[in-house]
Amino acid sequence: MKTAPFRMVFMICDFMAQGYQDYQDYPEDYSDYPDEPAPTPRKRRRKKKKRRGMGCLGAILYVLVIIAISLLLSTVAIFAANDVFALVKDDADRSFTVDSDLSLSELSGELEDYGIINYSALFKLFVKFTDNDTVIHTGTYALNPSFDYQQIVRVLQRRETSTVEIEVSIPEGYTNAQIKERLVEMGVCSEADIDEYLNSYNYKHDYLEERLPASKGWLEGYLFPDTYKFNANNAKMTLNKMLNNFKSKYDEPIQQGAEALGRNQHEIVTIASLLEREAKVDEEFARIAGVIYNRLSSPDFPRLEIDATLLYALGEHKEVLTDADKEVDSPYNTYKIEGLPPGPICNPGYTALYAATHPEDHNYYYYVAMPDGTHLFANSYEEHQQNIQRAREAASQPASEG
């Protein structure tokens, strides 16, 4: 809606330009037209009246177009002036971070997202024309929507950050609920603020467009696990930093692997989340990925039957899953549904993402966990039953099947 006045101006200008081109193409030499019989006096008078009528109509339309353009340009000028000079805007400080790898276009877009400016394209032009794009420093600043463009640029030119940063480590395999608990515990932001942006904010990240609706939160899987430095009391910026990190980690090798497998990004993140919860040693990530893909591509194995998905559906950790648990009605219960669950069950790290796009090529369809975290793999049900017995003997208790 913010850019609608600008689009209308461009459309009208394009319309007038086309009309002018049609006028230019109209032949000036009337001799090029075929001769017509001379009209009778009565017909000539009618033609003159028609021409005068068309001329009046054209003049009226021309005046109306000029008035419309004038009004539109005035409206655009008012909106633009209000944004550039902050004539009528709210007055509330907001914490804003400039990352080292943030381009001018991304910076302008972030300022618009945070409500500090209204028109990112206008701000980008202002920065370029005033030659300020080379002196904007990284850091965290207190910005206010009441600042005009020049004030915003001056603040961004300071080297000192304005808020204290809190270092937080997010382990691989954490769910969004666990991440929220960690952020609240570390004093980064309140639970209410995190919930607001986890569940209701429309993030402007193109890679999120591929995601499928997930019943337990649509950002699950995309908050990349890492060690961060966050600013207090800014939940939106906190989550955006993790989303931006995911975007950078979903690199070319992963994208190429996904394309070779014929899988979209959301499917890859979902598979990676299963690997993150199932694999315990790095060497087995790709092998377990191979089992998942083997089952997905075989009509003999319509269901994945992965314990981690059922635990996610139950919302609790259990050492042993019962037959009753496996009957729970949930789209995440891969003991009942066919294929992949509707979304990730945790936030996977790079190792899991890479393995999900570069699975090991083998004929295994089963695996069972050993007490030391490794797994025994099998390509037949009979062999799998033998492996289960070996795992039980090693642990002297029921083992977790995959």
C-alpha positions as CSV (number, residue, x, y, z in Angstrom):
1,M,0.0,0.0,0.0
2,K,2.9,2.4,0.7
3,T,4.1,2.3,-2.9
4,A,0.7,2.5,-4.5
5,P,0.9,6.3,-5.2
6,F,4.3,5.8,-6.9
7,R,2.9,3.0,-9.1
8,M,0.0,5.0,-10.2
9,V,2.2,7.9,-11.3
10,F,4.3,5.5,-13.4
11,M,1.1,4.0,-14.9
12,I,-0.3,7.4,-15.9
13,C,3.0,8.5,-17.3
14,D,3.2,5.4,-19.3
15,F,-0.3,5.9,-20.6
16,M,0.5,9.5,-21.7
17,A,3.7,8.4,-23.3
18,Q,1.9,5.8,-25.3
19,G,-0.7,8.4,-26.4
20,Y,2.1,10.8,-27.4
21,Q,3.7,8.0,-29.4
22,D,0.5,7.3,-31.2
23,Y,0.2,11.0,-32.0
24,Q,3.8,11.0,-33.4
25,D,3.0,8.0,-35.6
26,Y,0.0,9.8,-37.1
27,P,0.9,10.9,-40.7
28,E,1.3,14.6,-41.1
29,D,1.0,14.4,-44.9
30,Y,-2.7,14.0,-45.6
31,S,-1.9,13.3,-49.3
32,D,-1.0,9.8,-48.2
33,Y,-4.7,9.1,-47.5
34,P,-7.0,7.9,-50.4
35,D,-9.2,10.5,-52.0
36,E,-12.8,10.5,-50.8
37,P,-15.8,11.7,-52.6
38,A,-16.5,15.3,-51.8
39,P,-19.2,15.5,-49.2
40,T,-22.4,17.3,-49.7
41,P,-22.8,20.6,-47.8
42,R,-25.0,18.9,-45.2
43,K,-22.5,16.1,-44.7
44,R,-19.7,18.6,-44.4
45,R,-21.5,20.5,-41.7
46,R,-22.1,17.3,-39.7
47,K,-18.4,16.3,-40.0
48,K,-17.3,19.7,-38.7
49,K,-19.6,19.3,-35.7
50,K,-18.2,15.9,-35.1
51,R,-14.7,17.2,-35.2
52,R,-15.5,20.0,-32.9
53,G,-17.1,17.5,-30.5
54,M,-14.1,15.2,-30.5
55,G,-11.8,18.2,-30.0
56,C,-13.8,19.3,-26.9
57,L,-13.8,15.8,-25.5
58,G,-10.0,15.4,-26.0
59,A,-9.4,18.8,-24.3
60,I,-11.6,17.8,-21.3
61,L,-9.8,14.4,-21.0
62,Y,-6.4,16.2,-21.3
63,V,-7.4,18.6,-18.5
64,L,-8.7,15.8,-16.3
65,V,-5.5,13.8,-16.8
66,I,-3.4,16.8,-15.9
67,I,-5.5,17.4,-12.8
68,A,-5.2,13.7,-11.8
69,I,-1.5,13.7,-12.2
70,S,-1.2,17.0,-10.3
71,L,-3.2,15.6,-7.4
72,L,-1.3,12.3,-7.5
73,L,2.1,14.0,-7.6
74,S,1.0,16.3,-4.7
75,T,0.0,13.2,-2.6
76,V,3.3,11.4,-3.4
77,A,5.2,14.6,-2.6
78,I,3.4,14.8,0.8
79,F,4.1,11.2,1.7
80,A,7.7,11.4,0.5
81,A,8.4,14.6,2.4
82,N,6.8,13.2,5.6
83,D,9.1,10.2,5.4
84,V,12.3,12.1,4.5
85,F,11.8,14.9,7.0
86,A,9.7,13.0,9.6
87,L,7.1,15.7,9.7
88,V,4.3,13.6,11.4
89,K,5.6,10.3,12.8
90,D,5.5,8.5,16.1
91,D,8.1,9.0,18.7
92,A,9.4,5.7,20.2
93,D,13.0,4.5,20.4
94,R,13.8,1.2,18.7
95,S,16.9,-0.9,18.8
96,F,18.3,-1.6,15.4
97,T,21.4,-3.6,14.4
98,V,23.5,-3.1,11.3
99,D,25.3,-6.4,10.4
100,S,28.6,-6.4,8.6
101,D,27.2,-8.2,5.5
102,L,24.1,-6.0,5.2
103,S,23.8,-4.4,1.8
104,L,22.3,-0.9,1.3
105,S,19.1,-2.5,-0.1
106,E,18.8,-4.9,2.8
107,L,19.5,-2.1,5.3
108,S,16.8,0.0,3.7
109,G,14.4,-2.9,3.8
110,E,15.1,-3.6,7.4
111,L,14.5,0.0,8.4
112,E,11.2,-0.2,6.7
113,D,10.4,-3.5,8.4
114,Y,11.1,-2.0,11.8
115,G,8.8,1.0,11.1
116,I,11.6,3.5,11.2
117,I,11.0,4.6,7.6
118,N,8.1,4.1,5.3
119,Y,9.8,3.9,1.9
120,S,13.0,1.9,1.6
121,A,13.6,2.8,-2.1
122,L,13.4,6.5,-1.2
123,F,15.9,6.1,1.7
124,K,18.3,4.2,-0.6
125,L,18.2,7.0,-3.1
126,F,18.8,9.5,-0.3
127,V,21.9,7.7,1.0
128,K,23.3,7.2,-2.5
129,F,22.8,10.8,-3.6
130,T,24.3,12.1,-0.3
131,D,27.3,9.8,-0.6
132,N,26.7,8.3,2.8
133,D,26.6,4.6,1.9
134,T,30.4,4.2,2.4
135,V,30.5,5.5,6.0
136,I,27.7,3.5,7.6
137,H,29.1,1.3,10.4
138,T,28.0,-2.0,11.9
139,G,26.6,-2.0,15.4
140,T,23.4,-1.6,17.4
141,Y,21.7,1.8,17.5
142,A,18.7,3.4,19.1
143,L,16.6,4.8,16.2
144,N,13.4,6.7,16.3
145,P,10.7,7.0,13.6
146,S,10.6,10.7,14.3
147,F,14.2,11.0,12.9
148,D,14.5,12.4,9.4
149,Y,16.7,10.6,6.9
150,Q,19.7,12.8,7.7
151,Q,19.4,12.0,11.4
152,I,19.2,8.3,10.8
153,V,22.3,8.4,8.6
154,R,24.2,10.4,11.3
155,V,23.3,7.8,14.0
156,L,24.4,5.0,11.7
157,Q,27.7,6.7,11.2
158,R,28.6,6.4,14.9
159,R,30.9,3.6,15.8
160,E,29.6,3.1,19.3
161,T,26.8,0.7,19.9
162,S,23.9,1.9,22.1
163,T,22.8,-1.3,23.9
164,V,24.3,-4.1,25.8
165,E,24.7,-7.4,23.9
166,I,23.8,-10.8,25.5
167,E,25.7,-13.9,24.3
168,V,23.4,-16.9,23.9
169,S,24.3,-20.4,22.5
170,I,21.5,-22.3,20.8
171,P,22.3,-26.0,20.4
172,E,21.5,-28.1,17.3
173,G,18.2,-29.9,17.6
174,Y,16.5,-27.3,19.8
175,T,12.8,-26.8,19.1
176,N,11.3,-23.3,19.0
177,A,9.9,-23.9,22.4
178,Q,13.3,-24.7,23.8
179,I,14.8,-21.7,22.1
180,K,12.1,-19.4,23.6
181,E,12.9,-20.8,27.0
182,R,16.6,-20.2,26.6
183,L,16.1,-16.6,25.4
184,V,13.8,-15.8,28.3
185,E,16.1,-17.4,30.8
186,M,19.1,-15.4,29.5
187,G,17.1,-12.1,29.7
188,V,17.0,-11.4,26.0
189,C,13.3,-10.8,25.8
190,S,10.0,-11.7,27.4
191,E,8.0,-14.8,26.7
192,A,5.1,-12.7,25.4
193,D,7.3,-10.8,22.9
194,I,8.8,-14.1,21.6
195,D,5.4,-15.6,21.2
196,E,4.1,-12.6,19.3
197,Y,6.9,-12.8,16.7
198,L,7.1,-16.6,16.6
199,N,3.4,-17.0,15.7
200,S,2.1,-13.9,14.1
201,Y,4.8,-11.8,12.4
202,N,5.0,-11.9,8.6
203,Y,8.8,-12.2,8.1
204,K,10.0,-10.9,4.7
205,H,12.3,-13.8,3.8
206,D,11.8,-15.2,0.4
207,Y,13.0,-18.7,1.5
208,L,10.1,-19.0,3.9
209,E,7.6,-18.9,1.0
210,E,8.3,-22.6,0.3
211,R,7.3,-23.7,3.8
212,L,4.2,-25.7,4.5
213,P,1.8,-24.8,7.3
214,A,2.9,-26.5,10.5
215,S,0.6,-27.0,13.4
216,K,3.3,-26.3,16.0
217,G,4.7,-23.0,14.6
218,W,5.7,-22.1,11.1
219,L,9.3,-21.0,12.0
220,E,10.2,-24.4,13.4
221,G,13.4,-25.5,11.6
222,Y,14.5,-22.1,10.4
223,L,16.0,-20.6,13.6
224,F,19.5,-21.6,12.9
225,P,21.4,-23.0,16.0
226,D,24.6,-21.1,16.7
227,T,26.2,-18.8,19.3
228,Y,24.7,-15.3,19.0
229,K,25.0,-11.8,20.6
230,F,21.5,-10.4,21.0
231,N,20.2,-7.0,22.1
232,A,17.8,-7.1,25.0
233,N,14.1,-6.4,24.6
234,N,14.0,-6.8,20.8
235,A,12.3,-10.2,20.0
236,K,11.8,-9.3,16.3
237,M,15.5,-8.5,15.7
238,T,16.5,-11.6,17.7
239,L,14.5,-14.0,15.6
240,N,15.5,-12.1,12.4
241,K,19.2,-12.6,13.2
242,M,18.6,-16.4,13.4
243,L,16.6,-16.4,10.2
244,N,19.3,-14.5,8.4
245,N,21.9,-17.0,9.7
246,F,19.8,-19.8,8.3
247,K,19.7,-18.1,4.9
248,S,23.5,-17.8,4.8
249,K,24.0,-21.4,6.0
250,Y,21.7,-22.8,3.3
251,D,24.5,-22.4,0.9
252,E,25.2,-23.5,-2.7
253,P,26.3,-27.1,-2.0
254,I,23.0,-27.7,0.0
255,Q,20.9,-26.0,-2.7
256,Q,22.5,-28.1,-5.5
257,G,22.1,-31.3,-3.5
258,A,18.4,-30.5,-2.9
259,E,17.9,-29.8,-6.6
260,A,19.6,-33.1,-7.6
261,L,17.2,-35.0,-5.2
262,G,14.2,-33.1,-6.5
263,R,13.3,-31.8,-3.1
264,N,12.2,-28.3,-2.1
265,Q,13.8,-26.4,0.7
266,H,11.0,-27.1,3.2
267,E,11.3,-30.9,2.6
268,I,15.1,-30.7,3.1
269,V,14.8,-28.8,6.4
270,T,12.2,-31.3,7.5
271,I,14.4,-34.3,6.7
272,A,17.4,-32.5,8.3
273,S,15.4,-32.1,11.5
274,L,14.7,-35.8,11.6
275,L,18.4,-36.5,11.2
276,E,19.3,-34.0,13.9
277,R,17.1,-35.9,16.4
278,E,18.0,-39.4,15.3
279,A,21.8,-39.3,14.6
280,K,24.2,-39.0,17.5
281,V,27.6,-39.2,15.7
282,D,28.5,-37.2,12.6
283,E,29.5,-40.3,10.6
284,E,25.9,-41.6,10.6
285,F,24.0,-38.5,9.5
286,A,24.3,-39.3,5.8
287,R,23.7,-43.0,6.4
288,I,20.4,-42.4,8.3
289,A,19.5,-39.9,5.5
290,G,19.9,-42.8,3.1
291,V,17.5,-44.9,5.1
292,I,14.9,-42.1,5.0
293,Y,15.2,-41.6,1.3
294,N,15.1,-45.4,0.7
295,R,11.8,-45.6,2.6
296,L,10.3,-42.5,0.9
297,S,11.0,-43.9,-2.6
298,S,9.8,-47.5,-1.9
299,P,6.2,-48.5,-2.1
300,D,7.0,-51.3,0.4
301,F,7.7,-48.7,3.1
302,P,4.9,-46.1,3.0
303,R,5.6,-44.9,6.6
304,L,8.9,-43.7,8.0
305,E,8.1,-44.9,11.6
306,I,10.7,-42.5,13.2
307,D,10.4,-42.2,17.0
308,A,11.6,-38.6,17.1
309,T,8.5,-37.5,15.1
310,L,6.2,-39.3,17.6
311,L,8.0,-37.7,20.5
312,Y,7.4,-34.3,18.9
313,A,3.8,-35.1,18.5
314,L,3.5,-36.2,22.1
315,G,5.3,-33.1,23.3
316,E,7.3,-35.0,25.9
317,H,10.4,-37.2,26.1
318,K,9.9,-40.9,26.8
319,E,12.6,-43.6,26.9
320,V,10.2,-46.3,25.6
321,L,7.2,-45.7,23.3
322,T,4.1,-47.9,23.8
323,D,1.7,-49.2,21.2
324,A,-0.8,-46.7,22.5
325,D,1.6,-43.9,21.8
326,K,2.0,-45.0,18.2
327,E,-1.7,-44.7,17.7
328,V,-1.8,-41.0,18.7
329,D,-3.7,-38.9,16.1
330,S,-1.1,-36.3,14.8
331,P,0.2,-35.3,11.4
332,Y,3.7,-35.7,13.0
333,N,3.1,-39.4,13.9
334,T,5.1,-41.1,11.2
335,Y,3.9,-44.5,12.5
336,K,0.4,-43.6,11.1
337,I,1.0,-41.0,8.3
338,E,2.7,-41.7,5.0
339,G,5.7,-39.8,3.9
340,L,7.2,-36.8,5.6
341,P,5.5,-34.9,8.5
342,P,4.1,-31.4,7.6
343,G,7.2,-29.6,8.9
344,P,10.5,-29.8,10.8
345,I,10.5,-31.2,14.4
346,C,13.5,-29.1,15.5
347,N,16.0,-26.6,14.2
348,P,18.8,-28.6,12.5
349,G,22.5,-27.5,12.1
350,Y,24.7,-27.5,9.1
351,T,25.8,-31.2,9.4
352,A,22.2,-32.3,9.2
353,L,21.3,-30.0,6.4
354,Y,24.2,-31.2,4.3
355,A,23.5,-34.9,5.0
356,A,19.8,-34.3,4.0
357,T,21.0,-33.2,0.6
358,H,23.9,-35.7,0.3
359,P,22.5,-39.0,1.6
360,E,24.6,-42.2,1.6
361,D,23.8,-44.6,-1.2
362,H,23.0,-48.0,0.3
363,N,20.1,-50.6,0.6
364,Y,19.3,-50.1,4.3
365,Y,15.7,-49.7,5.3
366,Y,16.0,-50.1,9.1
367,Y,18.2,-49.0,12.0
368,V,18.3,-49.4,15.7
369,A,20.1,-47.4,18.4
370,M,22.9,-48.8,20.5
371,P,23.7,-47.6,24.0
372,D,26.7,-45.6,22.9
373,G,24.6,-43.6,20.4
374,T,25.7,-45.4,17.3
375,H,23.2,-47.5,15.2
376,L,22.9,-50.9,13.6
377,F,21.6,-50.9,10.1
378,A,19.7,-53.6,8.2
379,N,18.2,-54.1,4.7
380,S,15.6,-56.7,5.8
381,Y,13.1,-57.0,8.6
382,E,14.7,-60.3,9.8
383,E,18.1,-58.7,10.1
384,H,16.6,-55.7,11.8
385,Q,15.0,-58.0,14.5
386,Q,18.5,-59.5,15.1
387,N,19.9,-56.0,15.5
388,I,17.2,-55.1,18.0
389,Q,18.1,-58.2,20.1
390,R,21.8,-57.2,20.0
391,A,20.9,-53.7,21.1
392,R,18.7,-55.0,24.0
393,E,21.4,-57.3,25.1
394,A,23.9,-54.4,25.1
395,A,21.6,-52.2,27.1
396,S,19.8,-54.8,29.1
397,Q,16.6,-52.9,28.3
398,P,14.3,-52.1,25.3
399,A,16.2,-50.1,22.7
400,S,14.8,-47.3,20.6
401,E,13.8,-48.4,17.2
402,G,14.0,-46.3,14.1
